[in-house]
Amino acid sequence: MFKSMNDTLPQAISRQNPAAPQQMKTLPHCQICRSQKQAEFSGAIVNDPAGSILLECPNCGYCQLYPMPEQDAISDNNEDRYGDTTSGYFTKIDKKIHRARGRVKQIKRFAEGGKFIDVGCSGGFMTEAAREAGFDASGIEPSANTIDWAQEHYPLNNFVCGTIEADHTAAGLMPQSFDVAYCSEVIEHVADPNIFLSGIARLLKRGGVLFLTTPDVGHFRRPRDINRWDVFTPPHHCAFFTRKAMGILLEQHGFRIIGRRPAFKPGIKVFARKIGG
């Protein structure tokens, strides 16, 4: 799906954004496996005013926007999409709670009770389901609107407005204190997956369990034309993983994969245990 960029990267960038700064013309290494052989993803259309293109790593399959948007810009975009608590994502709340309860049952196969954190908790549906199942549950989310909604509707949980990369010890998110971390459809919104995952690892105890989901760009059911894939929505989604890339990332941050859930739609659903300190 990729084509060599050794001679064509500057032309590709200039074609999309003639005003692109000179530093954009140096191809970055892969954020996951550090390969320096990234290539432009052939045929991918990125409707980004900054002139980004989609790069693909031929080694691990990880895809990222280049240049990568600043995290603040990504957060603002997500706020525009998910910040309205009267429509969109916040419709069919009963269905979301029901689904969350089912996922908690899956998680309890690996961790019975203890402290639970939902990373990117949105309206707190998963956080509340975890509390119902006996966990001491917290949720963290950068959107102030959705955190306010969660606190109003599920007041027995600890909700924190912010990002997992920051220090929130004052809000009760203590290092190495959580038994379970849940992170569903979040990492594809993140500019630096290494800093993001290190933030999760910092909060988990040794032996703690992470359940993570994200779209799978290498899935056999992903449309051949990536522009027809419903989750290919850059810059809203700015990073796309394969199973191989996710495995490398998890291992680098002290996790071992202990289980997977089948995904009929192109997605990764993985359980990983923290084995590092």
C-alpha positions in Angstrom: 0.0 0.0 0.0 3.0 2.3 0.2 5.4 3.8 -2.4 9.0 4.9 -1.9 9.4 8.5 -0.8 13.1 8.8 -1.2 12.8 11.1 -4.2 9.1 12.2 -4.0 8.5 13.3 -0.4 9.4 17.0 -1.0 7.3 17.1 -4.1 4.4 15.4 -2.3 4.5 17.9 0.5 4.9 20.9 -1.8 2.0 19.7 -3.9 -0.4 19.6 -0.9 1.0 22.7 0.8 3.4 24.9 -1.1 4.0 27.0 2.0 5.1 24.0 4.0 8.2 24.7 6.2 11.6 23.3 5.2 11.7 21.0 8.2 8.7 19.1 6.9 10.8 17.9 4.0 12.8 15.6 6.3 11.1 12.2 6.6 10.6 11.2 10.2 11.2 7.8 11.7 8.3 5.5 12.6 7.0 6.3 16.0 6.6 2.6 16.8 9.5 0.6 15.4 11.9 3.6 14.6 12.2 2.5 11.0 13.5 5.3 8.8 11.9 3.9 5.7 8.4 5.4 6.0 6.5 6.0 2.8 3.5 8.0 1.6 0.4 5.8 1.8 -0.6 5.5 -1.8 -4.0 7.1 -2.7 -4.8 8.4 0.8 -6.5 11.8 0.7 -5.9 13.9 3.8 -8.2 16.9 4.0 -6.0 18.9 6.4 -5.4 22.7 6.0 -1.9 22.1 7.3 -1.1 20.0 4.3 -0.4 16.8 6.0 0.1 13.5 4.2 -0.3 9.9 5.5 2.8 7.9 6.0 3.0 4.2 6.3 5.8 2.1 7.9 6.7 -0.9 5.7 8.2 -2.7 8.7 5.4 -2.6 11.3 2.5 -1.1 9.2 1.9 1.9 11.5 0.4 4.9 9.7 0.7 8.5 10.9 -0.1 12.0 9.6 2.9 14.0 8.7 3.4 16.6 9.9 1.5 15.4 13.0 -1.0 18.0 14.3 -0.3 19.5 17.7 -2.2 17.7 20.5 -4.1 20.8 21.4 -5.4 21.1 17.8 -6.4 17.4 17.9 -8.2 18.0 21.3 -10.1 21.0 19.9 -11.2 18.9 16.9 -12.4 16.2 19.2 -14.3 18.7 21.4 -16.1 19.9 18.3 -17.1 16.3 17.5 -17.9 14.9 20.9 -18.4 17.9 23.2 -22.1 18.3 22.5 -23.7 16.2 25.3 -27.3 16.6 23.9 -26.7 14.7 20.6 -24.4 12.5 18.6 -22.3 10.3 20.9 -24.7 10.9 23.9 -27.7 9.4 22.2 -28.8 5.8 23.1 -27.2 6.0 26.6 -28.9 2.8 27.8 -27.3 0.9 24.9 -23.9 2.3 25.8 -24.3 1.3 29.4 -25.4 -2.2 28.4 -22.4 -2.6 26.2 -20.1 -1.3 28.9 -21.4 -3.9 31.4 -20.6 -6.6 28.9 -17.1 -5.4 28.5 -16.6 -5.3 32.3 -17.5 -9.0 32.4 -14.8 -9.7 29.9 -12.3 -7.6 32.0 -13.2 -9.5 35.2 -11.7 -12.6 33.7 -8.3 -11.0 34.2 -8.9 -8.8 37.2 -11.4 -9.2 40.0 -12.1 -5.9 41.7 -9.5 -3.3 42.7 -9.0 0.1 41.1 -10.1 0.8 37.6 -9.4 3.8 35.3 -11.1 4.6 32.0 -8.7 6.6 29.8 -10.7 8.8 27.5 -13.9 8.1 29.5 -16.2 10.6 27.6 -19.6 10.5 29.4 -18.4 7.9 32.0 -20.5 5.0 30.8 -17.6 2.4 31.2 -16.5 4.0 34.4 -20.0 3.6 35.9 -20.3 0.0 34.7 -17.0 -0.8 36.4 -18.2 0.8 39.6 -21.4 -1.3 39.4 -19.2 -4.4 39.1 -17.3 -3.7 42.3 -14.4 -1.6 41.1 -13.2 1.6 42.7 -13.6 3.5 39.4 -12.1 6.7 37.9 -12.3 8.2 34.5 -10.1 10.8 32.8 -11.1 12.9 29.8 -9.9 16.2 28.3 -13.3 17.4 27.3 -14.7 19.7 30.1 -18.3 19.4 28.7 -18.3 15.6 28.8 -16.6 15.4 32.2 -19.3 17.8 33.6 -22.0 15.5 32.2 -20.4 12.4 33.7 -20.0 13.9 37.1 -23.6 15.0 37.1 -25.0 11.6 36.0 -22.6 9.2 37.7 -21.5 11.1 40.9 -20.1 8.1 42.7 -17.1 7.9 40.5 -13.9 10.0 40.5 -13.8 11.9 37.2 -10.8 14.0 36.2 -10.6 16.6 33.4 -7.3 16.3 31.7 -5.0 14.0 29.7 -3.3 10.8 30.8 0.1 12.3 29.9 -0.1 14.9 32.7 0.3 14.4 36.5 -3.0 14.1 38.3 -1.9 12.9 41.7 -3.7 15.7 43.4 -6.9 14.3 41.9 -6.3 10.8 43.2 -4.6 9.3 40.1 -1.6 7.9 41.9 1.3 6.2 40.2 1.2 2.4 40.2 -2.1 2.3 42.1 -4.6 0.9 39.4 -5.4 -2.7 38.7 -7.2 -2.1 35.4 -6.9 0.5 32.7 -9.5 0.7 29.9 -8.8 2.6 26.8 -11.2 2.3 23.9 -11.0 4.1 20.6 -8.7 6.8 22.0 -5.1 6.2 20.9 -5.8 6.9 17.3 -6.5 10.5 18.4 -3.0 10.9 20.0 -0.1 12.7 18.5 2.5 10.7 20.4 1.5 7.2 21.3 4.6 6.5 23.3 4.0 9.4 25.7 0.3 8.4 25.9 1.0 4.7 26.7 3.7 5.6 29.2 1.1 7.6 31.0 -1.1 4.6 31.3 1.8 2.3 32.3 2.7 4.8 35.0 -0.6 4.5 36.8 -0.9 0.7 36.6 0.5 -1.6 39.2 2.9 -4.3 38.2 0.6 -7.1 37.1 -2.2 -4.7 36.2 -4.3 -5.3 33.1 -4.9 -2.9 30.1 -7.8 -3.5 27.7 -7.2 -1.4 24.6 -9.1 -1.0 21.3 -8.4 1.0 18.2 -9.0 0.7 14.4 -6.8 -1.9 12.6 -5.4 -0.5 9.4 -4.1 -3.9 8.5 -7.4 -5.8 9.0 -8.6 -7.9 6.1 -12.0 -6.2 6.0 -10.6 -2.7 5.8 -11.6 -1.2 2.4 -8.8 -1.5 -0.2 -9.4 2.2 -0.9 -8.6 3.7 2.6 -10.6 6.8 1.8 -13.7 4.6 1.9 -12.9 3.4 5.5 -15.4 5.1 7.9 -12.7 5.7 10.5 -10.2 7.3 8.1 -11.1 10.8 9.1 -7.8 12.8 9.4 -6.9 14.9 11.2 -9.6 13.8 13.7 -7.9 10.3 13.6 -4.2 10.9 13.1 -2.6 7.5 13.8 -3.5 4.0 12.7 -2.2 0.7 14.0 -1.7 -2.8 12.8 -1.6 -5.8 15.2 2.1 -5.9 14.7 2.6 -2.2 15.5 0.4 -2.5 18.6 2.3 -5.5 19.8 5.6 -3.6 19.5 4.3 -0.5 21.2 2.9 -2.5 24.2 6.2 -4.5 24.6 8.2 -1.3 24.6 6.2 0.0 27.5 6.4 -3.1 29.6 3.2 -5.0 28.6 2.7 -8.6 27.5 -0.4 -9.4 25.4 -2.5 -12.0 27.3 -5.7 -12.1 25.2 -7.5 -10.7 22.1 -11.1 -10.3 21.3 -12.3 -11.0 17.7 -13.1 -8.0 15.6 -15.5 -8.4 12.7 -15.0 -4.8 11.9 -11.5 -3.6 11.2 -10.3 -3.2 14.8 -7.8 -4.3 17.4 -9.1 -5.5 20.8 -6.3 -6.6 23.1 -5.7 -7.4 26.7 -2.2 -6.8 28.0 -0.6 -7.3 31.4 2.0 -4.9 32.8 5.1 -7.0 33.5 7.6 -4.2 33.9 8.1 -2.1 37.0 
